[in-house]
Amino acid sequence: MSNTAGEGCEILIPFNERKPLEEIERSITTTYRKKIWSKFLKAIKEYKLVENGDKIAVAVSGGKDSMLMAKLFQLLQRIKLYDIELEYIVADPGYHPDIKKLMEDNCKYLNIPIKIFDSGIFEVTDRIASDYPCYMCARMRRGALYSKAQELGCNKVALGHHYNDVIETVLLNVLYSGNYKTMMPKLKSTNFENMELIRPLYYIEEDHIQRFTQKSGIWPLNCACMVAAKKIGNKRYEIKDMIKKLKEGFPDVEKSIFKSAQNVSMDAILGWERHGEKHSFLDYYDGDE
């Protein structure tokens, strides 16, 4: 069930009234301990996303994923599992005033101390990349976040991409780009020295984020982009529908897609790229390697 607040922004209307903050926070380690909290910790430990001494910029967009991520980091800091500092930053791309107020109200209620800065991304994207707004918006947003994080003395930027984002990215690349790439749990920035991007929701399924959000009674933003709203058909939503249909006959299809990036056999692929250099299986076919 949804409602529209401001042109181009669909807002999820939860099925429940907003719960008290203490109850929302407590549910993370009780009701959602197995499906959310434990998987958050698993990704952090398995991929070494967080280390003592880190100062992490937690990127908050107002959506369900980033708001949950902010609460998870608050809890992580509270239990002192790591000695870390946190900044909660919002790259305002040009939000409609009503949408911006909703986001600010949500973060205030959830006790997320956000720092908002203007990025002007919507205006630039509409002018120079109206045919591919989502791609350009993502690139520009990441650059803006890196820049602000560096200004605040952070060494990492945390984004709210989850398990299903990883799966969909694999299929998007295979089906529409003709290559095999996954969404990595962490990346070193090539343009900002000593900066790293991390994705701590890597193992958390979107359904559980959705349930947490609805049960908590939070009203998140889905997308506030007025440029993308003009476009008909979104490839990521097409992939979501495709996976949903595949699951009817193969319930574990998501697990298989996710694990495929961990089980690539170099002896059974035609070619690959490493550090910008392309290789063919023929290069090694007659050799010892």
Beta strands, then each sheet from edge to edge (+ up, - down):
strand 1: 2-4
strand 2: 10-12
strand 3: 55-59
strand 4: 85-92
strand 5: 114-118
strand 6: 156-158
strand 7: 186-188
strand 8: 196-198
strand 9: 221-223
strand 10: 271-274
strand 11: 277-280
sheet 1: 1+ 2- 9+
sheet 2: 5+ 4+ 3+ 6+ 8+ 7-
sheet 3: 10+ 11-
end
